[in-house]
Amino acid sequence: MPERQLPRPAPAQAISHSPSPAANFGTVLAFDYGERRTGVAVGDARLRTAHPLPAIAAAGAARMAAIAKLVHEWRPERLVLGLPLGSDGGKHRLGQKVARFARELEAHFCLPVAQVDERYTSSEAESRMREAVGARRAAQASRERKLDSYAAQLILQQYFDESSA
């Protein structure tokens, strides 16, 4: 009886780490960079949904260590970072720090980092929290440092919305 040849599997294609959001169908982590705290959100690119995670209340190496834990836990395919711009679209005082942070993320995790205009995300997050839970509870959430992660959630949702347009 002749041996039957099984079909050869197609060669594996290299995973593209291009910044094209359309090619991304996995988990995405987003960050709202702050000098003292960094808001964090996670989302699913296929479902185009984003959810806040606890903010990182650390800077420097401690911040990167906390992000490393998140990257290990969530295994994102890309990272999204809010790009601070002035109200006129010009430079913001945090712009250089955020650009350096983006380069550090890319180098440290070997993942593409997309940047999204984050103008007004913090005020929008606060406004939405007030609508959802009332002014008193929104103020409490802000004091508990949840606002940063809600801003990161809005940044990630904006990224998903812009990539589908």
KETI-706472 format. One record per atom (N, C-alpha, C): atom name; residue number from 1; x, y, z. Coordinates in nm, 4 decimals. Layout:
<atoms>
  a   k     east    north       up
 CA NUM        X        Y        Z
...
</atoms>
This chain:
<atoms>
  a   k     east    north       up
  N   1   0.0846  -0.1166   0.0000
 CA   1   0.0000   0.0000   0.0000
  C   1   0.0896   0.1235   0.0000
  N   2   0.0703   0.2152  -0.0951
 CA   2   0.1573   0.3326  -0.1014
  C   2   0.1299   0.4265   0.0161
  N   3   0.2383   0.4898   0.0574
 CA   3   0.2265   0.5858   0.1667
  C   3   0.1565   0.7122   0.1190
  N   4   0.0650   0.7553   0.1979
 CA   4  -0.0091   0.8750   0.1604
  C   4   0.0654   0.9988   0.2095
  N   5   0.0821   1.0948   0.1216
 CA   5   0.1491   1.2197   0.1563
  C   5   0.0485   1.3154   0.2179
  N   6   0.0819   1.3641   0.3349
 CA   6  -0.0025   1.4650   0.3967
  C   6   0.0339   1.6009   0.3381
  N   7  -0.0636   1.6863   0.3217
 CA   7  -0.0305   1.8192   0.2690
  C   7   0.0586   1.8945   0.3673
  N   8   0.1548   1.9645   0.3101
 CA   8   0.2441   2.0447   0.3940
  C   8   0.1725   2.1702   0.4384
  N   9   0.1921   2.2057   0.5645
 CA   9   0.1305   2.3321   0.6076
  C   9   0.1981   2.4496   0.5397
  N  10   0.1208   2.5517   0.5194
 CA  10   0.1780   2.6732   0.4594
  C  10   0.2811   2.7303   0.5546
  N  11   0.3884   2.7899   0.5005
 CA  11   0.4882   2.8491   0.5891
  C  11   0.4259   2.9583   0.6751
  N  12   0.4719   2.9626   0.7985
 CA  12   0.4204   3.0641   0.8907
  C  12   0.4582   3.2022   0.8401
  N  13   0.3643   3.2928   0.8494
 CA  13   0.3931   3.4294   0.8080
  C  13   0.4412   3.5078   0.9283
  N  14   0.5335   3.5952   0.9018
 CA  14   0.5862   3.6783   1.0098
  C  14   0.4764   3.7714   1.0595
  N  15   0.4741   3.7885   1.1887
 CA  15   0.3774   3.8802   1.2476
  C  15   0.4287   4.0212   1.2264
  N  16   0.3457   4.1023   1.1707
 CA  16   0.3850   4.2403   1.1438
  C  16   0.3648   4.3248   1.2682
  N  17   0.4654   4.4000   1.3028
 CA  17   0.4520   4.4946   1.4124
  C  17   0.4397   4.6355   1.3579
  N  18   0.3790   4.6462   1.2418
 CA  18   0.3589   4.7783   1.1839
  C  18   0.2557   4.8526   1.2674
  N  19   0.2599   4.9834   1.2644
 CA  19   0.1659   5.0592   1.3447
  C  19   0.0242   5.0608   1.2912
  N  20  -0.0037   4.9845   1.1864
 CA  20  -0.1375   4.9846   1.1293
  C  20  -0.2376   4.9218   1.2253
  N  21  -0.3328   4.9988   1.2769
 CA  21  -0.4301   4.9437   1.3697
  C  21  -0.5196   4.8393   1.3051
  N  22  -0.5418   4.8483   1.1763
 CA  22  -0.6313   4.7547   1.1098
  C  22  -0.5791   4.6121   1.1165
  N  23  -0.4462   4.5943   1.1270
 CA  23  -0.3877   4.4612   1.1301
  C  23  -0.3924   4.4016   1.2703
  N  24  -0.4376   4.4758   1.3670
 CA  24  -0.4332   4.4314   1.5053
  C  24  -0.5681   4.3751   1.5477
  N  25  -0.5675   4.2504   1.5932
 CA  25  -0.6917   4.1881   1.6381
  C  25  -0.6785   4.1286   1.7762
  N  26  -0.5815   4.1718   1.8545
 CA  26  -0.5615   4.1146   1.9860
  C  26  -0.5819   4.2153   2.0963
  N  27  -0.5177   4.1867   2.2053
 CA  27  -0.5250   4.2707   2.3232
  C  27  -0.4366   4.3932   2.3065
  N  28  -0.4831   4.5050   2.3578
 CA  28  -0.4095   4.6309   2.3523
  C  28  -0.4093   4.6915   2.4922
  N  29  -0.2940   4.7383   2.5359
 CA  29  -0.2838   4.8122   2.6619
  C  29  -0.2647   4.9592   2.6290
  N  30  -0.3313   5.0465   2.7035
 CA  30  -0.3191   5.1908   2.6820
  C  30  -0.2765   5.2589   2.8104
  N  31  -0.2040   5.3702   2.7929
 CA  31  -0.1518   5.4442   2.9069
  C  31  -0.1797   5.5933   2.8923
  N  32  -0.2186   5.6521   3.0049
 CA  32  -0.2312   5.7973   3.0158
  C  32  -0.1163   5.8388   3.1074
  N  33  -0.0057   5.8821   3.0466
 CA  33   0.1171   5.9132   3.1199
  C  33   0.0991   6.0353   3.2100
  N  34   0.1478   6.0216   3.3306
 CA  34   0.1527   6.1331   3.4238
  C  34   0.2833   6.1253   3.5004
  N  35   0.3295   6.2369   3.5499
 CA  35   0.4577   6.2364   3.6209
  C  35   0.4509   6.1564   3.7505
  N  36   0.3366   6.1565   3.8177
 CA  36   0.3225   6.0803   3.9414
  C  36   0.2438   5.9518   3.9242
  N  37   0.1465   5.9523   3.8333
 CA  37   0.0612   5.8365   3.8105
  C  37   0.0434   5.8152   3.6617
  N  38   0.0232   5.6909   3.6262
 CA  38  -0.0043   5.6561   3.4872
  C  38  -0.1329   5.5755   3.4837
  N  39  -0.2320   5.6282   3.4130
 CA  39  -0.3572   5.5553   3.3967
  C  39  -0.3373   5.4399   3.3003
  N  40  -0.4101   5.3319   3.3228
 CA  40  -0.3953   5.2107   3.2423
  C  40  -0.5327   5.1594   3.2017
  N  41  -0.5423   5.1139   3.0773
 CA  41  -0.6645   5.0499   3.0291
  C  41  -0.6247   4.9331   2.9406
  N  42  -0.7137   4.8375   2.9301
 CA  42  -0.6914   4.7218   2.8435
  C  42  -0.8116   4.7102   2.7516
  N  43  -0.7864   4.6611   2.6317
 CA  43  -0.8968   4.6469   2.5384
  C  43  -0.8736   4.5349   2.4397
  N  44  -0.9802   4.5016   2.3720
 CA  44  -0.9790   4.3987   2.2691
  C  44  -1.0034   4.4670   2.1353
  N  45  -0.9049   4.4581   2.0469
 CA  45  -0.9145   4.5282   1.9186
  C  45  -1.0250   4.4725   1.8302
  N  46  -1.0517   4.3446   1.8390
 CA  46  -1.1570   4.2866   1.7551
  C  46  -1.2942   4.3369   1.8000
  N  47  -1.3164   4.3398   1.9302
 CA  47  -1.4445   4.3864   1.9828
  C  47  -1.4505   4.5375   1.9947
  N  48  -1.3339   4.6010   1.9912
 CA  48  -1.3206   4.7462   2.0025
  C  48  -1.3812   4.7975   2.1339
  N  49  -1.3454   4.7279   2.2418
 CA  49  -1.3903   4.7678   2.3742
  C  49  -1.2693   4.7927   2.4628
  N  50  -1.2839   4.8847   2.5552
 CA  50  -1.1751   4.9199   2.6463
  C  50  -1.2275   4.9262   2.7890
  N  51  -1.1425   4.8870   2.8840
 CA  51  -1.1793   4.8851   3.0249
  C  51  -1.0638   4.9387   3.1080
  N  52  -1.0930   5.0205   3.2089
 CA  52  -0.9858   5.0736   3.2935
  C  52  -0.9277   4.9665   3.3849
  N  53  -0.7999   4.9788   3.4149
 CA  53  -0.7305   4.8959   3.5134
  C  53  -0.6786   4.9901   3.6215
  N  54  -0.6345   4.9378   3.7334
 CA  54  -0.5787   5.0277   3.8366
  C  54  -0.4602   5.1077   3.7822
  N  55  -0.4571   5.2347   3.8200
 CA  55  -0.3473   5.3224   3.7767
  C  55  -0.2168   5.2797   3.8435
  N  56  -0.1078   5.3157   3.7799
 CA  56   0.0255   5.2888   3.8340
  C  56   0.0724   5.4156   3.9040
  N  57   0.0906   5.4059   4.0358
 CA  57   0.1349   5.5216   4.1142
  C  57   0.2845   5.5086   4.1392
  N  58   0.3615   5.5190   4.0331
 CA  58   0.5072   5.5062   4.0429
  C  58   0.5691   5.5757   3.9229
  N  59   0.6992   5.6006   3.9328
 CA  59   0.7726   5.6635   3.8229
  C  59   0.9004   5.5849   3.7992
  N  60   0.9664   5.6130   3.6871
 CA  60   1.0955   5.5531   3.6572
  C  60   1.0919   5.4024   3.6469
  N  61   1.1896   5.3379   3.7102
 CA  61   1.2039   5.1924   3.7018
  C  61   1.0845   5.1205   3.7641
  N  62   1.0283   5.1772   3.8699
 CA  62   0.9128   5.1139   3.9339
  C  62   0.7921   5.1140   3.8400
  N  63   0.7758   5.2218   3.7622
 CA  63   0.6664   5.2280   3.6653
  C  63   0.6862   5.1214   3.5578
  N  64   0.8104   5.1097   3.5071
 CA  64   0.8371   5.0100   3.4026
  C  64   0.8185   4.8682   3.4561
  N  65   0.8531   4.8440   3.5809
 CA  65   0.8333   4.7115   3.6404
  C  65   0.6838   4.6793   3.6498
  N  66   0.6037   4.7775   3.6878
 CA  66   0.4591   4.7564   3.6951
  C  66   0.4014   4.7306   3.5560
  N  67   0.4504   4.8031   3.4571
 CA  67   0.4041   4.7819   3.3192
  C  67   0.4471   4.6439   3.2709
  N  68   0.5668   4.6011   3.3077
 CA  68   0.6147   4.4680   3.2682
  C  68   0.5207   4.3598   3.3210
  N  69   0.4723   4.3765   3.4432
 CA  69   0.3767   4.2798   3.4990
  C  69   0.2485   4.2771   3.4164
  N  70   0.2018   4.3959   3.3766
 CA  70   0.0802   4.4027   3.2951
  C  70   0.1014   4.3391   3.1580
  N  71   0.2150   4.3660   3.0980
 CA  71   0.2459   4.3082   2.9671
  C  71   0.2526   4.1556   2.9783
  N  72   0.3125   4.1070   3.0848
 CA  72   0.3211   3.9616   3.1058
  C  72   0.1814   3.9020   3.1261
  N  73   0.0980   3.9705   3.2013
 CA  73  -0.0362   3.9202   3.2304
  C  73  -0.1282   3.9251   3.1087
  N  74  -0.1293   4.0377   3.0362
 CA  74  -0.2256   4.0579   2.9291
  C  74  -0.1744   4.0187   2.7910
  N  75  -0.0439   4.0086   2.7727
 CA  75   0.0161   3.9706   2.6436
  C  75  -0.0385   4.0549   2.5278
  N  76  -0.0238   4.1874   2.5369
 CA  76  -0.0795   4.2723   2.4310
  C  76  -0.0018   4.2608   2.3004
  N  77  -0.0710   4.2923   2.1927
 CA  77  -0.0066   4.2943   2.0617
  C  77   0.0485   4.4320   2.0300
  N  78   0.0010   4.5316   2.1016
 CA  78   0.0512   4.6673   2.0846
  C  78   0.0160   4.7478   2.2076
  N  79   0.0803   4.8633   2.2174
 CA  79   0.0552   4.9568   2.3263
  C  79   0.0068   5.0881   2.2662
  N  80  -0.0761   5.1577   2.3401
 CA  80  -0.1266   5.2873   2.2962
  C  80  -0.0951   5.3864   2.4073
  N  81  -0.0500   5.5026   2.3670
 CA  81  -0.0092   5.6040   2.4624
  C  81  -0.0752   5.7362   2.4250
  N  82  -0.1323   5.8010   2.5244
 CA  82  -0.1914   5.9320   2.5013
  C  82  -0.0831   6.0351   2.4743
  N  83  -0.0998   6.1119   2.3697
 CA  83  -0.0048   6.2162   2.3320
  C  83  -0.0605   6.3503   2.3769
  N  84   0.0044   6.4125   2.4754
 CA  84  -0.0481   6.5403   2.5231
  C  84  -0.0165   6.6521   2.4246
  N  85  -0.1186   6.7258   2.3897
 CA  85  -0.1044   6.8423   2.3026
  C  85  -0.1737   6.9600   2.3701
  N  86  -0.1302   7.0774   2.3365
 CA  86  -0.1977   7.1962   2.3868
  C  86  -0.3350   7.2082   2.3242
  N  87  -0.4175   7.2947   2.3768
 CA  87  -0.5534   7.3099   2.3235
  C  87  -0.5529   7.3521   2.1768
  N  88  -0.4433   7.4173   2.1333
 CA  88  -0.4317   7.4582   1.9930
  C  88  -0.3670   7.3512   1.9058
  N  89  -0.3385   7.2342   1.9634
 CA  89  -0.2741   7.1260   1.8889
  C  89  -0.1232   7.1356   1.8902
  N  90  -0.0698   7.2374   1.9550
 CA  90   0.0749   7.2557   1.9623
  C  90   0.1378   7.1747   2.0746
  N  91   0.2632   7.2047   2.0999
 CA  91   0.3391   7.1308   2.2012
  C  91   0.2815   7.1514   2.3408
  N  92   0.2937   7.0476   2.4198
 CA  92   0.2515   7.0486   2.5594
  C  92   0.3760   7.0291   2.6442
  N  93   0.3743   7.0766   2.7671
 CA  93   0.4937   7.0671   2.8517
  C  93   0.5378   6.9227   2.8771
  N  94   0.4464   6.8268   2.8703
 CA  94   0.4827   6.6861   2.8912
  C  94   0.5221   6.6153   2.7614
  N  95   0.5140   6.6821   2.6502
 CA  95   0.5362   6.6194   2.5204
  C  95   0.6678   6.5445   2.5087
  N  96   0.7773   6.6061   2.5507
 CA  96   0.9079   6.5401   2.5399
  C  96   0.9173   6.4193   2.6319
  N  97   0.8620   6.4301   2.7518
 CA  97   0.8640   6.3165   2.8454
  C  97   0.7828   6.2000   2.7907
  N  98   0.6695   6.2299   2.7313
 CA  98   0.5847   6.1250   2.6752
  C  98   0.6537   6.0607   2.5549
  N  99   0.7196   6.1398   2.4717
 CA  99   0.7933   6.0846   2.3572
  C  99   0.9040   5.9910   2.4051
  N 100   0.9745   6.0310   2.5106
 CA 100   1.0796   5.9459   2.5672
  C 100   1.0188   5.8180   2.6253
  N 101   0.9050   5.8306   2.6938
 CA 101   0.8347   5.7163   2.7506
  C 101   0.7920   5.6198   2.6400
  N 102   0.7437   5.6722   2.5285
 CA 102   0.7035   5.5881   2.4147
  C 102   0.8231   5.5091   2.3621
  N 103   0.9378   5.5755   2.3494
 CA 103   1.0592   5.5057   2.3021
  C 103   1.1027   5.3974   2.4011
  N 104   1.0919   5.4269   2.5301
 CA 104   1.1270   5.3277   2.6325
  C 104   1.0351   5.2062   2.6247
  N 105   0.9057   5.2305   2.6080
 CA 105   0.8104   5.1196   2.5971
  C 105   0.8427   5.0315   2.4772
  N 106   0.8669   5.0953   2.3639
 CA 106   0.8971   5.0212   2.2414
  C 106   1.0231   4.9378   2.2570
  N 107   1.1275   4.9980   2.3130
 CA 107   1.2552   4.9286   2.3291
  C 107   1.2459   4.8179   2.4338
  N 108   1.1784   4.8449   2.5422
 CA 108   1.1733   4.7496   2.6527
  C 108   1.0871   4.6276   2.6209
  N 109   0.9756   4.6487   2.5513
 CA 109   0.8811   4.5400   2.5291
  C 109   0.8764   4.4898   2.3852
  N 110   0.9499   4.5536   2.2964
 CA 110   0.9519   4.5142   2.1542
  C 110   0.8107   4.5047   2.0973
  N 111   0.7297   4.6019   2.1337
 CA 111   0.5930   4.6106   2.0837
  C 111   0.5745   4.7460   2.0172
  N 112   0.4905   4.7515   1.9155
 CA 112   0.4625   4.8819   1.8552
  C 112   0.3844   4.9684   1.9528
  N 113   0.4131   5.0971   1.9494
 CA 113   0.3451   5.1930   2.0364
  C 113   0.2777   5.2971   1.9478
  N 114   0.1463   5.3009   1.9552
 CA 114   0.0696   5.4023   1.8818
  C 114   0.0423   5.5173   1.9770
  N 115   0.0433   5.6387   1.9237
 CA 115   0.0134   5.7547   2.0051
  C 115  -0.1158   5.8178   1.9564
  N 116  -0.1989   5.8569   2.0518
 CA 116  -0.3298   5.9136   2.0228
  C 116  -0.3412   6.0493   2.0920
  N 117  -0.3929   6.1461   2.0212
 CA 117  -0.4171   6.2786   2.0780
  C 117  -0.5069   6.2634   2.2006
  N 118  -0.4554   6.3066   2.3163
 CA 118  -0.5311   6.2885   2.4393
  C 118  -0.5933   6.4175   2.4913
  N 119  -0.5979   6.5205   2.4096
 CA 119  -0.6569   6.6458   2.4567
  C 119  -0.7955   6.6216   2.5150
  N 120  -0.8151   6.6737   2.6318
 CA 120  -0.9443   6.6741   2.6995
  C 120  -0.9907   6.5374   2.7505
  N 121  -0.9071   6.4344   2.7437
 CA 121  -0.9532   6.3038   2.7921
  C 121  -0.9771   6.3038   2.9421
  N 122  -0.8913   6.3723   3.0183
 CA 122  -0.9115   6.3749   3.1635
  C 122  -1.0396   6.4488   3.1994
  N 123  -1.0643   6.5633   3.1350
 CA 123  -1.1875   6.6360   3.1658
  C 123  -1.3097   6.5595   3.1152
  N 124  -1.2985   6.4918   3.0026
 CA 124  -1.4081   6.4092   2.9510
  C 124  -1.4353   6.2915   3.0445
  N 125  -1.3292   6.2291   3.0951
 CA 125  -1.3459   6.1177   3.1890
  C 125  -1.4162   6.1647   3.3152
  N 126  -1.3754   6.2802   3.3653
 CA 126  -1.4388   6.3341   3.4860
  C 126  -1.5853   6.3664   3.4606
  N 127  -1.6148   6.4242   3.3451
 CA 127  -1.7526   6.4575   3.3101
  C 127  -1.8386   6.3309   3.3005
  N 128  -1.7863   6.2289   3.2371
 CA 128  -1.8617   6.1033   3.2236
  C 128  -1.8831   6.0371   3.3591
  N 129  -1.7816   6.0455   3.4455
 CA 129  -1.7967   5.9882   3.5785
  C 129  -1.9056   6.0621   3.6556
  N 130  -1.9091   6.1941   3.6441
 CA 130  -2.0130   6.2720   3.7118
  C 130  -2.1518   6.2309   3.6640
  N 131  -2.1658   6.2133   3.5330
 CA 131  -2.2948   6.1711   3.4771
  C 131  -2.3353   6.0334   3.5276
  N 132  -2.2371   5.9436   3.5350
 CA 132  -2.2669   5.8053   3.5702
  C 132  -2.2933   5.7859   3.7191
  N 133  -2.2150   5.8513   3.8040
 CA 133  -2.2246   5.8224   3.9474
  C 133  -2.2536   5.9441   4.0334
  N 134  -2.2632   6.0597   3.9756
 CA 134  -2.2877   6.1808   4.0526
  C 134  -2.1582   6.2506   4.0901
  N 135  -2.1691   6.3777   4.1201
 CA 135  -2.0516   6.4608   4.1463
  C 135  -1.9737   6.4140   4.2690
  N 136  -2.0444   6.3761   4.3737
 CA 136  -1.9772   6.3349   4.4968
  C 136  -1.8929   6.2097   4.4763
  N 137  -1.9512   6.1090   4.4127
 CA 137  -1.8769   5.9844   4.3893
  C 137  -1.7670   6.0046   4.2859
  N 138  -1.7873   6.0929   4.1887
 CA 138  -1.6832   6.1230   4.0899
  C 138  -1.5646   6.1885   4.1571
  N 139  -1.5903   6.2797   4.2503
 CA 139  -1.4814   6.3437   4.3236
  C 139  -1.4055   6.2411   4.4063
  N 140  -1.4782   6.1467   4.4664
 CA 140  -1.4133   6.0408   4.5440
  C 140  -1.3278   5.9535   4.4522
  N 141  -1.3791   5.9175   4.3353
 CA 141  -1.3030   5.8365   4.2402
  C 141  -1.1778   5.9098   4.1950
  N 142  -1.1894   6.0407   4.1757
 CA 142  -1.0737   6.1204   4.1367
  C 142  -0.9683   6.1180   4.2471
  N 143  -1.0132   6.1318   4.3720
 CA 143  -0.9198   6.1256   4.4844
  C 143  -0.8560   5.9877   4.4949
  N 144  -0.9299   5.8852   4.4587
 CA 144  -0.8773   5.7488   4.4656
  C 144  -0.7932   5.7150   4.3420
  N 145  -0.7687   5.8132   4.2590
 CA 145  -0.6809   5.8013   4.1420
  C 145  -0.7366   5.7080   4.0340
  N 146  -0.8676   5.6992   4.0263
 CA 146  -0.9290   5.6180   3.9211
  C 146  -0.9436   5.6975   3.7929
  N 147  -0.9439   5.8288   3.8051
 CA 147  -0.9655   5.9154   3.6895
  C 147  -0.8604   5.8928   3.5810
  N 148  -0.7349   5.8694   3.6202
 CA 148  -0.6275   5.8483   3.5227
  C 148  -0.6555   5.7266   3.4342
  N 149  -0.7073   5.6210   3.4950
 CA 149  -0.7354   5.5015   3.4165
  C 149  -0.8603   5.5168   3.3306
  N 150  -0.9574   5.5967   3.3768
 CA 150  -1.0715   5.6258   3.2897
  C 150  -1.0267   5.7071   3.1691
  N 151  -0.9303   5.7969   3.1902
 CA 151  -0.8744   5.8725   3.0771
  C 151  -0.8026   5.7772   2.9812
  N 152  -0.7289   5.6797   3.0355
 CA 152  -0.6616   5.5806   2.9503
  C 152  -0.7646   5.4993   2.8715
  N 153  -0.8779   5.4699   2.9344
 CA 153  -0.9848   5.3983   2.8656
  C 153  -1.0364   5.4804   2.7479
  N 154  -1.0549   5.6107   2.7683
 CA 154  -1.1011   5.6971   2.6590
  C 154  -0.9969   5.7057   2.5476
  N 155  -0.8698   5.7103   2.5846
 CA 155  -0.7623   5.7127   2.4854
  C 155  -0.7685   5.5863   2.4002
  N 156  -0.7853   5.4718   2.4658
 CA 156  -0.7910   5.3447   2.3928
  C 156  -0.9166   5.3368   2.3070
  N 157  -1.0285   5.3820   2.3590
 CA 157  -1.1507   5.3811   2.2796
  C 157  -1.1380   5.4713   2.1577
  N 158  -1.0729   5.5857   2.1748
 CA 158  -1.0482   5.6757   2.0625
  C 158  -0.9595   5.6079   1.9580
  N 159  -0.8582   5.5359   2.0044
 CA 159  -0.7701   5.4622   1.9133
  C 159  -0.8512   5.3612   1.8311
  N 160  -0.9373   5.2870   1.8970
 CA 160  -1.0208   5.1894   1.8266
  C 160  -1.1143   5.2600   1.7275
  N 161  -1.1756   5.3680   1.7707
 CA 161  -1.2685   5.4407   1.6836
  C 161  -1.1967   5.4966   1.5597
  N 162  -1.0784   5.5529   1.5801
 CA 162  -1.0043   5.6091   1.4678
  C 162  -0.9531   5.5007   1.3726
  N 163  -0.9199   5.3845   1.4268
 CA 163  -0.8676   5.2784   1.3413
  C 163  -0.9750   5.2125   1.2590
  N 164  -1.1021   5.2264   1.3012
 CA 164  -1.2109   5.1647   1.2236
  C 164  -1.2676   5.2607   1.1198
  N 165  -1.2295   5.3872   1.1300
 CA 165  -1.2853   5.4872   1.0373
  C 165  -1.2208   5.4769   0.9009
</atoms>
